Amino acid sequence: MKPDVWRGDITRLEVDAIVNAANASLLGGGGVDGAIHRAAGPELAEYCRGLGGCPVGEARLTPGFALAPRQIIHTVGPVWRGGSQGEAGLLAACYRNSLALAEAHGLASIAFPAISCGVYGYPPEQAAAIAVREVSAGLRRGQVARVVLVAFSREIEALYRRLLGSGELSR
């Protein structure tokens, strides 16, 4: 089974959980993080205050509040620093830990944004390859029944589709 690819607003998907490409404070920011916080409502920020943040590569679960998805999985991706600071391992951990959290809470469907590809500067080609590899492995392990890779641009959408079509899952 392969992940689905969809381009659009992650907050509008009907899945059990969406993943938020959060910052370490979990209190909202720009990009997808800001969009999720705005769509979920002020209760999300209030709830996140009690979590005490999240280290890079880890994941935290919150209710979806005003969103259709009943849960939000927040994960903090690495800032790109040239590739020699363990970025690939940390980004892979974001996907693995998010899938493990979904599995632990009985969530059957999950949608991921392109983690670290915005202001964190991760090269899209490398990030997409990690995303496709990790979510495909999670699907094979049966951690969830459905994964949607959500692209915010045509470029990311094309990368996901090419990688899924060719089976190219290298770093």
Number of C-alpha atoms within 10 A of each C-alpha: 11 15 20 14 19 18 16 15 14 24 25 13 18 15 20 19 28 31 30 32 29 29 22 18 16 26 19 21 16 14 14 22 19 16 16 27 25 17 16 20 14 12 14 22 16 11 15 20 13 9 14 12 18 18 16 19 21 20 27 21 19 15 17 23 18 17 21 17 22 16 21 27 24 25 28 26 30 25 19 19 12 11 13 8 12 12 21 18 13 18 26 23 21 26 26 21 17 29 29 17 18 24 17 11 11 12 20 17 20 27 26 23 24 24 27 23 22 16 10 14 15 24 14 18 15 16 24 28 21 21 25 25 20 20 26 18 16 22 17 13 10 14 21 20 16 20 24 21 24 24 22 19 11 11 12 22 19 15 19 26 19 14 18 20 10 8 12 12 16 10 12
